[in-house]
């Protein structure tokens, strides 16, 4: 436990030193560079035709976006070699989606985006002989997954789709095979502690982070880094001071999260420029993109730039001043927030 009176900047520096020691011991995979230049490579894969104005997606073009982005990220010529950069056939891959307020989109084609993306991912992974029964699609609750169009299935030996807990408001009549929902281990987060989802700790060996392209009224953006607020048991305790005292940086520095992180694939088929994290039909736009990278800080920096561009077009103030957590994440070695350290590669399908 970190003493409550400890200076936060001192804690960050200590975390950086501790993290460096861990990395030297080869215990953790370092977020960041997949480029010989030493920069973090981020792929922005886009198609003008992958999504129409109603939000309906062309599955064939979406598949091309998935396949070509992972090939471009890794520099490999075939998908088997590309995916083997991150996973083995024995890995249990957790796909952490973001279902916050997806119920707003029910009854529209936009509610189908995440299932279409994960279907495309499994077809791509299948080219590397990684079966979908080696994967778990997960979120905070079954309730949120259902709102995204996913059927709940928890049987081992098949693709599992399940929330950390059954419902946000637990009914005494509901039986859950995944008790306890969260690990018994308390992880230090600044002067507080948190517990991590048992799906991430117990069931998964590797993680694909699948955030959305959204603004956030406190932290500026809801991206890969803040997606882990759905991985812990007490996210409400980490929203003060624009999610920075303590908050996003320290949560993403939890060893368990760092250890299992492999890849970020941001669902940027559509974006939300204002009103986040809740989806607001009046403030979304059809983007038609995927943002893919190893470095979650770099991916979120690209997300921030895209949102602020749309905000400027709409006459809104930028959210960049609120996204202070990006620099804090860079300070403790989680990745790069400096655009000069990001190699953004754009591809068109």
C-alpha positions as CSV (number, residue, x, y, z in Angstrom):
1,X,0.0,0.0,0.0
2,X,1.3,3.5,-0.9
3,X,1.0,5.9,2.0
4,X,-1.8,8.5,1.3
5,X,0.6,11.4,2.0
6,X,3.2,10.3,-0.5
7,X,3.8,12.9,-3.2
8,X,2.2,11.7,-6.5
9,X,5.1,12.7,-8.7
10,X,7.5,10.8,-6.4
11,X,5.2,7.7,-6.7
12,X,5.3,7.9,-10.5
13,X,9.1,8.2,-10.5
14,X,9.4,5.2,-8.2
15,X,7.0,3.3,-10.4
16,X,9.2,4.0,-13.4
17,X,12.3,2.8,-11.6
18,X,10.5,-0.3,-10.5
19,X,9.1,-0.9,-14.0
20,X,12.6,-0.6,-15.5
21,X,13.9,-3.2,-13.1
22,X,11.1,-5.5,-14.1
23,X,11.7,-5.0,-17.8
24,X,15.4,-5.7,-17.4
25,X,14.4,-9.0,-15.8
26,X,12.5,-9.8,-19.0
27,X,9.3,-10.3,-17.0
28,X,7.2,-7.9,-19.0
29,X,6.6,-7.1,-22.7
30,X,7.5,-3.5,-23.3
31,X,4.8,-1.4,-24.9
32,X,6.0,0.6,-27.9
33,X,8.2,0.4,-30.8
34,X,7.7,-2.0,-33.7
35,X,9.8,0.2,-35.9
36,X,13.5,0.2,-36.6
37,X,13.4,4.0,-36.1
38,X,12.7,3.5,-32.4
39,X,9.2,5.0,-32.8
40,X,5.9,3.4,-31.9
41,X,4.2,2.3,-35.1
42,X,0.5,3.0,-35.3
43,X,-1.6,1.9,-38.3
44,X,-4.6,3.9,-39.4
45,X,-6.5,1.7,-41.8
46,X,-9.4,3.4,-43.5
47,X,-12.0,2.8,-46.2
48,X,-14.5,5.2,-47.6
49,X,-16.8,2.3,-48.4
50,X,-16.6,0.2,-45.3
51,X,-19.5,2.0,-43.5
52,X,-22.4,4.0,-44.9
53,X,-24.2,7.0,-43.3
54,X,-26.7,4.7,-41.5
55,X,-23.8,2.9,-39.8
56,X,-24.1,-0.3,-41.9
57,X,-20.8,-2.1,-42.4
58,X,-19.5,-3.9,-45.4
59,X,-18.0,-7.2,-43.9
60,X,-15.6,-7.9,-46.8
61,X,-14.0,-4.4,-46.6
62,X,-13.8,-4.7,-42.8
63,X,-12.0,-8.0,-43.2
64,X,-9.5,-6.3,-45.4
65,X,-9.0,-3.5,-42.9
66,X,-8.2,-6.1,-40.2
67,X,-5.9,-8.2,-42.3
68,X,-4.0,-5.4,-43.9
69,X,-3.5,-3.5,-40.7
70,X,-1.9,-6.4,-38.9
71,X,0.3,-7.1,-41.9
72,X,1.4,-3.5,-42.0
73,X,2.0,-3.3,-38.3
74,X,4.3,-6.3,-38.2
75,X,5.9,-5.9,-41.6
76,X,5.1,-9.6,-42.4
77,X,3.8,-10.9,-45.7
78,X,1.4,-13.5,-44.4
79,X,-1.1,-13.5,-41.6
80,X,0.3,-16.6,-39.9
81,X,3.7,-14.9,-39.4
82,X,2.0,-11.7,-38.4
83,X,-0.1,-13.1,-35.7
84,X,2.7,-15.3,-34.4
85,X,4.4,-12.1,-33.3
86,X,1.8,-11.8,-30.5
87,X,0.2,-15.2,-29.8
88,X,0.9,-18.9,-29.7
89,X,-1.7,-21.7,-30.4
90,X,-1.7,-22.3,-26.6
91,X,-2.6,-18.7,-25.6
92,X,-6.1,-17.9,-24.3
93,X,-6.7,-14.5,-25.8
94,X,-8.9,-12.0,-24.0
95,X,-10.7,-9.5,-26.2
96,X,-11.6,-6.6,-23.9
97,X,-14.4,-4.7,-25.7
98,X,-16.0,-1.4,-24.6
99,X,-19.8,-1.7,-24.1
100,X,-20.3,1.5,-22.2
101,X,-23.8,2.9,-23.1
102,X,-24.1,0.6,-26.2
103,X,-27.8,0.3,-25.3
104,X,-28.2,3.7,-26.9
105,X,-27.4,2.2,-30.3
106,X,-29.7,-0.8,-30.1
107,X,-32.1,-1.0,-33.0
108,X,-29.5,0.5,-35.4
109,X,-26.8,-1.1,-37.6
110,X,-24.2,0.7,-35.3
111,X,-25.0,-1.8,-32.6
112,X,-23.5,-4.6,-34.8
113,X,-20.0,-3.1,-35.2
114,X,-18.2,-4.9,-32.4
115,X,-19.5,-8.4,-33.3
116,X,-18.5,-7.8,-36.9
117,X,-15.0,-6.7,-35.8
118,X,-14.5,-9.7,-33.6
119,X,-15.7,-12.0,-36.3
120,X,-13.2,-10.5,-38.7
121,X,-10.5,-10.9,-36.1
122,X,-11.2,-14.6,-35.6
123,X,-11.2,-15.2,-39.4
124,X,-7.8,-13.5,-39.5
125,X,-6.4,-15.4,-36.5
126,X,-7.7,-18.6,-38.1
127,X,-5.1,-18.1,-40.9
128,X,-2.5,-18.6,-38.1
129,X,-4.3,-21.7,-36.9
130,X,-5.4,-19.9,-33.7
131,X,-9.0,-21.2,-33.1
132,X,-11.7,-19.0,-31.7
133,X,-12.2,-21.4,-28.8
134,X,-8.9,-20.1,-27.6
135,X,-10.5,-16.7,-27.0
136,X,-12.8,-14.9,-24.5
137,X,-14.7,-11.8,-25.5
138,X,-15.3,-9.9,-22.2
139,X,-16.6,-6.7,-20.6
140,X,-17.6,-5.6,-17.1
141,X,-21.0,-7.3,-17.3
142,X,-23.1,-9.8,-19.2
143,X,-25.6,-7.0,-19.5
144,X,-23.3,-4.8,-21.5
145,X,-22.3,-7.6,-23.8
146,X,-25.9,-8.4,-24.6
147,X,-26.5,-4.7,-25.5
148,X,-23.6,-5.0,-28.0
149,X,-25.3,-8.0,-29.7
150,X,-23.2,-10.7,-28.2
151,X,-24.8,-14.0,-26.9
152,X,-23.5,-15.0,-23.5
153,X,-21.7,-18.3,-23.6
154,X,-19.4,-19.6,-20.9
155,X,-18.8,-23.2,-21.8
156,X,-15.1,-24.0,-21.9
157,X,-13.8,-25.6,-25.2
158,X,-15.7,-23.0,-27.3
159,X,-15.5,-19.3,-27.8
160,X,-16.5,-17.7,-24.5
161,X,-18.4,-14.5,-24.3
162,X,-19.0,-13.3,-20.7
163,X,-18.9,-10.4,-18.3
164,X,-16.8,-10.2,-15.2
165,X,-20.1,-10.2,-13.4
166,X,-23.6,-11.2,-14.5
167,X,-25.4,-7.9,-13.9
168,X,-24.5,-4.5,-12.6
169,X,-27.2,-4.8,-10.0
170,X,-26.9,-8.3,-8.9
171,X,-30.1,-10.3,-8.2
172,X,-30.0,-12.8,-5.5
173,X,-31.7,-15.3,-7.9
174,X,-28.9,-15.1,-10.4
175,X,-26.3,-17.9,-10.1
176,X,-22.8,-17.2,-11.5
177,X,-20.2,-19.8,-12.2
178,X,-17.5,-17.2,-12.1
179,X,-17.5,-16.2,-8.5
180,X,-15.6,-14.5,-7.1
181,X,-15.8,-12.0,-10.0
182,X,-12.5,-10.2,-9.1
183,X,-9.2,-11.4,-7.9
184,X,-8.5,-11.5,-4.2
185,X,-5.2,-9.7,-4.8
186,X,-5.3,-5.9,-4.1
187,X,-3.1,-4.0,-6.4
188,X,-1.6,-0.6,-5.3
189,X,-2.9,2.3,-7.4
190,X,-1.3,5.4,-6.0
191,X,-2.6,5.8,-2.5
192,X,-5.5,3.4,-3.2
193,X,-5.9,-0.2,-4.3
194,X,-8.0,-2.1,-6.8
195,X,-8.8,-5.7,-7.8
196,X,-8.6,-7.0,-11.4
197,X,-11.3,-9.0,-13.2
198,X,-10.8,-12.8,-12.8
199,X,-11.3,-13.2,-16.5
200,X,-8.1,-11.2,-17.1
201,X,-6.2,-12.7,-14.2
202,X,-7.3,-16.3,-14.2
203,X,-8.7,-17.1,-17.6
204,X,-6.6,-15.2,-20.2
205,X,-2.9,-15.5,-21.0
206,X,-2.8,-12.6,-23.5
207,X,-4.9,-9.5,-24.2
208,X,-6.2,-7.6,-27.2
209,X,-7.5,-4.2,-26.1
210,X,-10.6,-3.2,-28.3
211,X,-11.5,0.3,-27.3
212,X,-13.8,2.8,-29.2
213,X,-13.1,6.2,-30.7
214,X,-14.8,8.4,-28.1
215,X,-14.4,11.6,-26.2
216,X,-14.6,11.7,-22.4
217,X,-15.8,14.7,-20.4
218,X,-13.1,14.2,-17.8
219,X,-10.1,12.5,-19.4
220,X,-10.6,13.9,-22.9
221,X,-10.6,10.5,-24.6
222,X,-12.0,7.1,-23.9
223,X,-9.4,4.8,-25.6
224,X,-7.3,1.8,-24.9
225,X,-5.9,3.1,-21.6
226,X,-9.2,4.1,-20.0
227,X,-10.8,0.8,-21.3
228,X,-9.1,-0.8,-18.3
229,X,-11.5,1.0,-16.0
230,X,-13.8,-1.9,-17.1
231,X,-11.1,-4.4,-15.9
232,X,-11.2,-3.3,-12.2
233,X,-13.7,-3.5,-9.4
234,X,-13.8,0.2,-8.3
235,X,-13.5,2.5,-11.3
236,X,-15.5,5.3,-9.7
237,X,-12.6,5.9,-7.3
238,X,-10.3,6.9,-10.1
239,X,-12.1,9.8,-11.8
240,X,-10.8,12.8,-9.8
241,X,-8.6,15.4,-11.3
242,X,-9.3,14.3,-14.9
243,X,-8.6,10.6,-13.9
244,X,-5.1,11.5,-12.8
245,X,-4.9,11.4,-9.0
246,X,-4.4,8.5,-9.1
247,X,-6.0,7.1,-12.2
248,X,-5.4,5.9,-15.8
249,X,-1.6,5.8,-15.7
250,X,-1.4,3.9,-12.5
251,X,-4.1,1.4,-13.4
252,X,-2.3,0.6,-16.7
253,X,0.9,0.1,-14.8
254,X,-0.6,-2.8,-12.7
255,X,1.8,-5.6,-13.5
256,X,-0.9,-8.1,-14.5
257,X,-2.3,-5.6,-17.1
258,X,1.2,-4.8,-18.5
259,X,2.2,-8.5,-18.6
260,X,-0.8,-9.7,-20.6
261,X,-1.1,-6.7,-23.0
262,X,-0.3,-7.6,-26.6
263,X,-2.2,-5.4,-29.0
264,X,-4.7,-2.5,-29.4
265,X,-7.3,-2.6,-32.2
266,X,-9.5,0.5,-31.8
267,X,-13.0,0.3,-33.2
268,X,-13.0,3.5,-35.2
269,X,-15.8,2.6,-37.6
270,X,-17.5,5.6,-36.0
271,X,-16.4,8.2,-33.5
272,X,-17.9,10.4,-30.8
273,X,-16.7,14.0,-30.7
274,X,-18.7,15.3,-27.7
275,X,-20.7,13.9,-24.7
276,X,-18.6,10.8,-24.0
277,X,-18.2,8.3,-22.6
278,X,-22.0,7.8,-23.3
279,X,-22.8,7.4,-27.0
280,X,-24.8,10.4,-28.3
281,X,-26.4,10.0,-31.7
282,X,-26.2,13.8,-32.3
283,X,-22.4,13.9,-31.8
284,X,-21.1,10.8,-33.6
285,X,-19.7,10.6,-37.1
286,X,-18.9,7.7,-39.5
287,X,-15.1,7.3,-39.6
288,X,-14.6,3.9,-41.4
289,X,-11.3,3.1,-39.7
290,X,-9.4,0.8,-37.5
291,X,-6.4,2.1,-35.4
292,X,-3.9,-0.7,-34.6
293,X,-0.7,-0.7,-32.6
294,X,1.2,-2.3,-29.8
295,X,1.6,1.0,-27.8
296,X,-1.7,2.0,-26.1
297,X,-0.4,5.5,-25.4
298,X,0.4,6.1,-29.0
299,X,-2.9,4.7,-30.2
300,X,-4.7,7.0,-27.7
301,X,-2.7,9.9,-28.9
302,X,-3.9,9.3,-32.4
303,X,-7.5,8.9,-31.1
304,X,-7.1,12.3,-29.4
305,X,-5.8,14.0,-32.6
306,X,-8.8,12.6,-34.6
307,X,-11.3,13.7,-32.0
308,X,-9.9,17.2,-31.8
309,X,-9.9,17.5,-35.6
310,X,-13.6,16.7,-35.6
311,X,-14.3,19.0,-32.7
312,X,-12.5,21.9,-34.5
313,X,-14.7,21.3,-37.6
314,X,-17.8,21.5,-35.3
315,X,-16.6,24.7,-33.6
316,X,-15.8,22.9,-30.3
317,X,-12.8,23.5,-28.0
318,X,-10.1,20.8,-28.1
319,X,-10.1,18.1,-25.4
320,X,-6.3,17.7,-25.5
321,X,-5.7,19.8,-22.3
322,X,-7.8,17.3,-20.4
323,X,-5.9,14.3,-21.6
324,X,-3.0,14.8,-19.1
325,X,-2.8,11.1,-18.4
326,X,-1.1,10.5,-21.8
327,X,2.0,12.3,-20.7
328,X,1.9,10.6,-17.3
329,X,1.7,7.2,-19.0
330,X,4.8,8.1,-21.1
331,X,6.7,9.2,-18.0
332,X,6.3,5.7,-16.5
333,X,7.2,3.8,-19.7
334,X,3.8,2.7,-20.9
335,X,4.4,4.2,-24.4
336,X,4.7,7.4,-26.3
337,X,2.4,10.4,-26.2
338,X,4.9,12.7,-28.1
339,X,3.8,12.7,-31.7
340,X,7.4,12.9,-32.8
341,X,7.8,9.4,-31.3
342,X,4.9,8.0,-33.2
343,X,5.2,6.6,-36.7
344,X,1.6,6.9,-38.0
345,X,1.1,4.9,-41.1
346,X,-2.1,5.4,-43.1
347,X,-3.4,2.8,-45.4
348,X,-6.5,2.9,-47.7
349,X,-8.6,-0.1,-48.6
